[in-house]
Amino acid sequence: MDLNIFGNILDILTALFLTAGCFLGISGGIGLYRLPDFFTRQHASGITDSACSFAILFALMLQSGFTMVTIKLFFILIFLIITSTTATHALAKTALFKGQKPLLGREDNH
């Protein structure tokens, strides 16, 4: 396989992952603005943060090749995925503990 074709495919994959990451970031921002209550906003920010960071960091890993930079990006990705989901869970659990009710659990929601 010609190296130039491989480079073009790599560039196209990188562009696709960066576009997906930007789309997920923007949709998460819109979700934070448009969704009605704390828990649905937490869902939008948590899922978007994990997926957006995965897509963008994976695109950067594709461009860096197999170097020490790729390994560092991989560890950053693992750290972000673990801490983002853990922080979202902790915030939601604390909100429930403090008396915040989800929109579906409210009695005045008809």
Short mmCIF file of the C-alpha atoms (twelve columns), coordinates in Angstrom:
data_MODEL
# 
_entry.id   MODEL 
# 
loop_
_atom_site.group_PDB 
_atom_site.id 
_atom_site.type_symbol 
_atom_site.label_atom_id 
_atom_site.label_alt_id 
_atom_site.label_comp_id 
_atom_site.label_asym_id 
_atom_site.label_seq_id 
_atom_site.Cartn_x 
_atom_site.Cartn_y 
_atom_site.Cartn_z 
_atom_site.pdbx_PDB_model_num 
ATOM 1   C CA . MET A 1   0.000   0.000  0.000  1 
ATOM 2   C CA . ASP A 2   1.316   3.393  -0.929 1 
ATOM 3   C CA . LEU A 3   2.285   5.555  2.049  1 
ATOM 4   C CA . ASN A 4   0.602   8.592  0.529  1 
ATOM 5   C CA . ILE A 5   -2.763  6.800  0.432  1 
ATOM 6   C CA . PHE A 6   -2.298  5.690  4.042  1 
ATOM 7   C CA . GLY A 7   -1.558  9.285  5.041  1 
ATOM 8   C CA . ASN A 8   -4.682  10.508 3.257  1 
ATOM 9   C CA . ILE A 9   -6.852  7.908  4.982  1 
ATOM 10  C CA . LEU A 10  -5.319  8.874  8.317  1 
ATOM 11  C CA . ASP A 11  -6.047  12.540 7.644  1 
ATOM 12  C CA . ILE A 12  -9.654  11.771 6.696  1 
ATOM 13  C CA . LEU A 13  -10.163 9.691  9.863  1 
ATOM 14  C CA . THR A 14  -8.632  12.476 11.929 1 
ATOM 15  C CA . ALA A 15  -10.937 15.040 10.344 1 
ATOM 16  C CA . LEU A 16  -13.960 12.814 10.995 1 
ATOM 17  C CA . PHE A 17  -13.081 12.306 14.661 1 
ATOM 18  C CA . LEU A 18  -12.354 16.013 15.171 1 
ATOM 19  C CA . THR A 19  -15.657 16.921 13.514 1 
ATOM 20  C CA . ALA A 20  -17.496 14.395 15.683 1 
ATOM 21  C CA . GLY A 21  -15.793 15.758 18.799 1 
ATOM 22  C CA . CYS A 22  -16.715 19.338 17.925 1 
ATOM 23  C CA . PHE A 23  -20.299 18.306 17.177 1 
ATOM 24  C CA . LEU A 24  -20.560 16.493 20.510 1 
ATOM 25  C CA . GLY A 25  -19.123 19.478 22.358 1 
ATOM 26  C CA . ILE A 26  -21.576 21.874 20.751 1 
ATOM 27  C CA . SER A 27  -24.542 19.532 21.295 1 
ATOM 28  C CA . GLY A 28  -23.557 19.203 24.961 1 
ATOM 29  C CA . GLY A 29  -23.504 22.971 25.322 1 
ATOM 30  C CA . ILE A 30  -26.926 23.212 23.729 1 
ATOM 31  C CA . GLY A 31  -28.130 20.423 26.032 1 
ATOM 32  C CA . LEU A 32  -26.918 22.324 29.086 1 
ATOM 33  C CA . TYR A 33  -28.818 25.365 27.916 1 
ATOM 34  C CA . ARG A 34  -32.034 23.706 26.746 1 
ATOM 35  C CA . LEU A 35  -32.676 20.787 29.102 1 
ATOM 36  C CA . PRO A 36  -35.158 21.411 31.912 1 
ATOM 37  C CA . ASP A 37  -33.626 20.173 35.165 1 
ATOM 38  C CA . PHE A 38  -30.357 19.466 36.940 1 
ATOM 39  C CA . PHE A 39  -30.242 15.728 36.277 1 
ATOM 40  C CA . THR A 40  -30.844 15.916 32.540 1 
ATOM 41  C CA . ARG A 41  -28.228 18.664 32.312 1 
ATOM 42  C CA . GLN A 42  -25.810 16.459 34.246 1 
ATOM 43  C CA . HIS A 43  -26.505 13.658 31.788 1 
ATOM 44  C CA . ALA A 44  -25.817 15.940 28.824 1 
ATOM 45  C CA . SER A 45  -22.588 17.261 30.285 1 
ATOM 46  C CA . GLY A 46  -21.288 13.885 31.470 1 
ATOM 47  C CA . ILE A 47  -21.927 11.947 28.286 1 
ATOM 48  C CA . THR A 48  -20.794 14.779 26.073 1 
ATOM 49  C CA . ASP A 49  -17.638 15.381 28.070 1 
ATOM 50  C CA . SER A 50  -16.587 11.745 27.825 1 
ATOM 51  C CA . ALA A 51  -17.505 11.284 24.176 1 
ATOM 52  C CA . CYS A 52  -16.141 14.661 23.070 1 
ATOM 53  C CA . SER A 53  -12.813 14.161 24.810 1 
ATOM 54  C CA . PHE A 54  -12.533 10.626 23.402 1 
ATOM 55  C CA . ALA A 55  -13.142 11.766 19.826 1 
ATOM 56  C CA . ILE A 56  -10.760 14.716 19.955 1 
ATOM 57  C CA . LEU A 57  -7.975  12.889 21.790 1 
ATOM 58  C CA . PHE A 58  -8.298  9.870  19.501 1 
ATOM 59  C CA . ALA A 59  -7.921  12.167 16.491 1 
ATOM 60  C CA . LEU A 60  -4.805  13.652 18.054 1 
ATOM 61  C CA . MET A 61  -3.464  10.145 18.693 1 
ATOM 62  C CA . LEU A 62  -3.979  9.271  15.038 1 
ATOM 63  C CA . GLN A 63  -1.927  12.275 13.977 1 
ATOM 64  C CA . SER A 64  0.893   11.765 16.454 1 
ATOM 65  C CA . GLY A 65  1.738   8.226  15.345 1 
ATOM 66  C CA . PHE A 66  3.122   5.734  17.836 1 
ATOM 67  C CA . THR A 67  5.286   7.997  19.955 1 
ATOM 68  C CA . MET A 68  5.524   9.043  23.579 1 
ATOM 69  C CA . VAL A 69  2.954   11.747 22.768 1 
ATOM 70  C CA . THR A 70  0.407   9.046  21.889 1 
ATOM 71  C CA . ILE A 71  1.001   7.277  25.182 1 
ATOM 72  C CA . LYS A 72  0.560   10.539 27.086 1 
ATOM 73  C CA . LEU A 73  -2.644  11.311 25.172 1 
ATOM 74  C CA . PHE A 74  -3.911  7.822  25.986 1 
ATOM 75  C CA . PHE A 75  -3.317  8.330  29.711 1 
ATOM 76  C CA . ILE A 76  -5.005  11.738 29.556 1 
ATOM 77  C CA . LEU A 77  -7.986  10.096 27.847 1 
ATOM 78  C CA . ILE A 78  -8.264  7.374  30.492 1 
ATOM 79  C CA . PHE A 79  -7.981  9.959  33.278 1 
ATOM 80  C CA . LEU A 80  -10.688 12.159 31.716 1 
ATOM 81  C CA . ILE A 81  -13.097 9.285  31.172 1 
ATOM 82  C CA . ILE A 82  -12.715 8.029  34.740 1 
ATOM 83  C CA . THR A 83  -12.896 11.429 36.440 1 
ATOM 84  C CA . SER A 84  -15.706 12.805 34.275 1 
ATOM 85  C CA . THR A 85  -18.079 9.928  34.883 1 
ATOM 86  C CA . THR A 86  -17.166 9.745  38.574 1 
ATOM 87  C CA . ALA A 87  -17.713 13.476 39.076 1 
ATOM 88  C CA . THR A 88  -21.059 13.373 37.277 1 
ATOM 89  C CA . HIS A 89  -22.197 10.452 39.429 1 
ATOM 90  C CA . ALA A 90  -21.033 12.155 42.639 1 
ATOM 91  C CA . LEU A 91  -22.836 15.402 41.763 1 
ATOM 92  C CA . ALA A 92  -26.076 13.588 40.939 1 
ATOM 93  C CA . LYS A 93  -25.905 11.481 44.108 1 
ATOM 94  C CA . THR A 94  -25.256 14.571 46.233 1 
ATOM 95  C CA . ALA A 95  -28.159 16.405 44.610 1 
ATOM 96  C CA . LEU A 96  -30.470 13.489 45.398 1 
ATOM 97  C CA . PHE A 97  -29.168 13.350 48.970 1 
ATOM 98  C CA . LYS A 98  -29.822 17.073 49.422 1 
ATOM 99  C CA . GLY A 99  -33.440 16.741 48.248 1 
ATOM 100 C CA . GLN A 100 -33.271 17.661 44.563 1 
ATOM 101 C CA . LYS A 101 -35.834 15.574 42.699 1 
ATOM 102 C CA . PRO A 102 -35.652 14.540 39.057 1 
ATOM 103 C CA . LEU A 103 -38.241 16.057 36.747 1 
ATOM 104 C CA . LEU A 104 -40.054 12.720 36.327 1 
ATOM 105 C CA . GLY A 105 -40.207 12.214 40.088 1 
ATOM 106 C CA . ARG A 106 -42.007 15.492 40.787 1 
ATOM 107 C CA . GLU A 107 -45.674 15.352 41.702 1 
ATOM 108 C CA . ASP A 108 -46.484 18.697 40.059 1 
ATOM 109 C CA . ASN A 109 -45.305 17.436 36.643 1 
ATOM 110 C CA . HIS A 110 -48.476 16.768 34.596 1 
# 
